[in-house]
């Protein structure tokens, strides 16, 4: 009898511990589905509210198959990152053979695509602080070379193009990182190949990209010979001092338009140079991301709405800041092993949240 009581007590203790862990996870996020009526129009809104104060919460941007131009299911990206929640990310060329993501895209602190700063971005900072706004990046490669007399001669190359998928009309200095593939896009021009922060070779034409480095294409400009074996610094920083906070970000997605700022609706597609009817005034499936004044993250999908209607929905849900994400067939939300909204296609990138 005593042994049975001990056994039952042990089982009860395990159940309490398991229940506590489940409850802790459940209290970290809340799934919802709501019917909202705005301006005499009915909307089906599905979403999840995540407590950003949750310990061990991790938010990250994810690139399909870890390579630009590829696509992957939202479910696969979430599972690959051992995540719990996932929502589709920024726009991409869904109808082209090469699925090019548009605008700023930073993953694990590495900027792999840069926009022109005219469209809204969302950034994830340490401590899961979420920020919204417009940011343009300056990228430069600094080589610490020396003269024959031993005098340090730093060479600074400003990067004009980052990981292009098509050969642009004007290139400038072009940076290729491992996310763009195994070799650079260009078949001509001089290339400075960097591995583990050191120049390992200078070659002309096609060349491979080191997995722990990058390639700087300088076009017809032949790099100085003393760059070989020099130490290299890749410098990436916000162009404006007003954007210094973005220098702390480890994840960035540029999509837009900006929907809600300080609780007020500011949605204006034309201001952010969105001229296509799908964004400007069309009614389509939408995805949105926002934060409340009480530090809750809102990840939302809507069955059919205009961008301005999505702004009203985000505001009604309590968003203090909010931004539109890619929509249409890309709109998708995955939570705890199942889809709340299943995308109609494979995706180029996503935002994934883990609780571990």
WOKALIN-V304435 format. One record per residue. RES is the residue in one letter. PSI is psi in whole degrees, -180 to 180 (NA if undefined). OMEGA is omega in radians with two decimals (* if undefined). NEAR is the number of other ideal C-beta (glycine too) atoms within 10 Angstrom. Layout:
BEGIN
res:psi:omega:near
RES:PSI:OMEGA:NEAR
RES:PSI:OMEGA:NEAR
END
This chain:
BEGIN
res:psi:omega:near
X:-44:3.14:5
X:-42:3.14:6
X:-38:3.14:7
X:-41:3.11:8
X:-40:3.12:9
X:-44:3.14:10
X:-45:3.12:10
X:-38:3.11:10
X:-40:3.12:10
X:-43:3.12:10
X:-43:3.14:10
X:-40:3.14:10
X:-43:3.11:10
X:-42:3.13:10
X:-41:3.12:10
X:-42:-3.14:10
X:-46:3.13:10
X:-42:3.14:10
X:-38:3.13:10
X:-40:3.14:10
X:-41:3.12:10
X:-45:-3.13:10
X:-41:3.13:10
X:-45:3.12:13
X:-43:-3.11:14
X:-36:3.14:11
X:-15:-3.14:10
X:-23:3.14:20
X:157:-3.13:21
X:123:3.12:12
X:142:3.14:16
X:156:2.96:13
X:124:-3.05:11
X:149:2.97:13
X:116:-3.13:8
X:145:3.06:16
X:117:-3.12:9
X:127:-3.11:15
X:44:3.10:7
X:23:3.10:5
X:136:-3.10:13
X:139:3.14:10
X:142:2.97:19
X:116:-3.05:14
X:124:3.08:22
X:140:-3.11:19
X:-177:3.11:27
X:140:3.08:22
X:124:-3.08:17
X:130:3.09:24
X:111:-3.09:17
X:-8:3.08:19
X:-3:-3.11:12
X:131:3.09:17
X:147:3.12:8
X:15:3.04:9
X:132:3.14:19
X:128:3.10:16
X:133:-3.11:19
X:148:2.98:16
X:146:-3.05:23
X:135:3.10:25
X:132:-3.13:23
X:124:3.12:24
X:21:3.10:15
X:26:-3.12:12
X:137:3.08:14
X:142:3.12:25
X:-7:-3.12:21
X:165:3.06:17
X:158:-3.07:14
X:155:3.11:20
X:150:3.11:19
X:-43:3.12:27
X:-43:-3.13:18
X:-42:3.13:17
X:-40:3.11:24
X:-47:-3.10:24
X:-37:-3.13:14
X:-32:3.13:14
X:11:-3.13:16
X:43:-3.11:10
X:174:3.11:24
X:-35:-3.05:22
X:142:3.08:23
X:143:3.06:27
X:148:3.13:29
X:155:-3.03:31
X:-124:-3.02:32
X:171:3.13:28
X:155:3.05:25
X:165:-3.10:25
X:78:-3.01:15
X:-24:-3.04:17
X:4:3.09:7
X:162:3.12:11
X:-38:3.12:7
X:117:-3.01:11
X:85:-3.04:21
X:120:3.04:18
X:145:-3.08:26
X:150:3.01:16
X:-172:-3.14:22
X:133:3.05:28
X:112:3.11:28
X:132:-3.13:24
X:125:3.13:19
X:40:3.10:11
X:2:-3.13:11
X:118:3.07:16
X:118:-3.08:21
X:-13:2.99:23
X:143:3.10:28
X:135:3.11:24
X:-173:-3.14:20
X:5:3.05:12
X:4:-3.09:19
X:-9:3.14:14
X:154:-3.03:25
X:142:3.06:27
X:156:2.97:27
X:136:-3.13:28
X:145:3.10:24
X:121:-3.11:24
X:169:3.05:16
X:146:-3.10:8
X:14:3.13:9
X:33:2.99:17
X:131:-3.10:14
X:127:-3.14:19
X:155:3.12:18
X:150:3.09:21
X:-166:-3.09:17
X:128:-3.10:20
X:137:3.06:26
X:141:-3.01:17
X:143:2.94:22
X:130:3.12:13
X:132:3.08:19
X:149:3.09:15
X:125:-3.08:20
X:122:3.14:14
X:127:3.12:23
X:86:-3.14:16
X:171:-3.12:20
X:149:3.08:12
X:174:3.11:9
X:-25:3.13:6
X:-3:3.11:5
X:9:3.11:6
X:134:-3.13:8
X:132:3.14:9
X:89:3.13:13
X:134:3.07:11
X:129:-3.10:16
X:123:3.12:10
X:114:3.06:19
X:131:-3.12:11
X:125:-3.14:22
X:-33:-3.06:15
X:135:-3.12:18
X:120:3.07:20
X:57:3.11:25
X:152:3.10:20
X:-13:3.06:17
X:151:-3.13:10
X:115:-3.10:12
X:161:3.11:12
X:-40:3.05:5
X:126:-3.00:7
X:-50:-2.93:16
X:-157:3.05:13
X:129:-3.03:19
X:132:3.14:23
X:129:3.07:26
X:124:3.09:25
X:169:-3.10:19
X:-23:-3.14:20
X:-17:-3.13:20
X:-8:3.11:22
X:-169:-3.09:17
X:-26:3.13:9
X:164:-3.07:13
X:161:-3.12:24
X:-39:-3.01:17
X:144:3.08:18
X:0:3.11:10
X:177:-3.13:12
X:159:3.12:17
X:145:-3.09:17
X:130:3.02:25
X:115:-3.05:26
X:124:-3.07:21
X:131:3.08:25
X:127:3.14:16
X:45:3.04:10
X:29:3.11:13
X:140:3.12:15
X:122:-3.10:22
X:-21:3.07:13
X:158:3.04:14
X:118:-3.03:18
X:166:3.08:12
X:138:3.08:12
X:-164:-3.08:11
X:140:3.09:13
X:157:-3.13:19
X:158:3.14:15
X:121:3.11:22
X:143:-3.11:16
X:-22:3.11:9
X:37:-3.12:10
X:-147:-3.14:19
X:174:3.09:24
X:131:3.06:24
X:116:3.10:24
X:124:-3.09:23
X:13:3.13:18
X:-133:-3.11:15
X:-5:-3.12:9
X:116:3.14:11
X:124:-3.12:10
X:149:3.08:18
X:140:-3.10:14
X:-26:-3.09:8
X:4:3.05:15
X:-23:-3.13:19
X:130:-3.12:16
X:5:3.12:10
X:157:3.07:21
X:148:-3.00:12
X:139:3.04:21
X:127:3.05:12
X:116:-3.05:18
X:122:3.12:12
X:122:-3.11:17
X:155:3.09:15
X:142:-3.08:17
X:-34:-3.10:13
X:144:3.10:13
X:-23:3.10:7
X:-19:-3.11:11
X:18:-3.07:20
X:-32:-3.13:10
X:-30:-3.13:14
X:-20:3.13:23
X:-16:3.11:13
X:-9:-3.04:14
X:143:3.02:24
X:-9:3.09:16
X:134:-3.14:22
X:137:3.01:26
X:127:3.02:29
X:123:3.11:29
X:-91:3.10:28
X:171:0.05:29
X:162:2.97:23
X:128:-3.05:25
X:-50:-3.06:28
X:131:3.08:26
X:122:-3.12:17
X:41:3.06:8
X:-5:-3.09:13
X:141:3.13:9
X:127:-3.13:16
X:13:-3.06:14
X:121:-3.12:25
X:87:-3.09:15
X:-41:-3.09:22
X:-34:3.12:11
X:-31:-3.14:14
X:18:3.07:18
X:35:2.97:12
X:113:-3.10:20
X:-14:-3.14:8
X:141:-3.07:9
X:-26:-3.13:10
X:-31:3.12:14
X:-39:-3.01:24
X:-53:-3.10:14
X:6:3.14:13
X:156:3.11:14
X:113:-3.07:15
X:172:3.01:18
X:138:-3.08:18
X:153:2.98:28
X:143:3.13:27
X:154:3.07:29
X:139:-3.13:25
X:170:3.05:27
X:149:3.11:23
X:170:3.10:18
X:-23:3.14:11
X:18:3.05:10
X:44:3.02:14
X:138:3.10:19
X:134:3.09:24
X:122:3.01:22
X:120:-2.90:26
X:142:2.94:28
X:145:-3.12:28
X:140:-3.05:25
X:-43:3.14:15
X:120:-3.11:15
X:156:2.95:26
X:168:3.11:20
X:-41:-3.13:24
X:-32:3.05:18
X:-37:3.07:19
X:-39:3.10:30
X:-43:3.11:27
X:-39:3.12:20
X:-46:3.14:26
X:-41:3.11:29
X:-43:-3.13:19
X:-30:3.11:14
X:-5:3.07:21
X:11:-3.12:17
X:131:3.03:26
X:-32:2.98:20
X:145:3.12:23
X:153:-3.14:30
X:146:3.04:30
X:141:3.04:29
X:-178:3.04:26
X:151:-3.08:27
X:-151:-3.10:25
X:-133:-3.14:18
X:-13:3.10:15
X:-21:-3.04:24
X:122:-3.11:26
X:145:3.12:27
X:125:-3.07:22
X:128:-3.09:28
X:124:2.99:22
X:50:3.00:15
X:3:3.12:9
X:159:3.12:9
X:132:2.88:16
X:-41:3.02:20
X:121:-3.09:23
X:126:3.11:14
X:153:3.11:24
X:6:3.12:12
X:170:3.02:16
X:156:-3.00:18
X:157:3.10:29
X:-31:-3.05:28
X:166:-3.10:28
X:167:2.98:31
X:126:-3.04:26
X:138:3.13:25
X:132:3.11:26
X:150:3.05:16
X:90:-3.12:18
X:NA:*:9
END
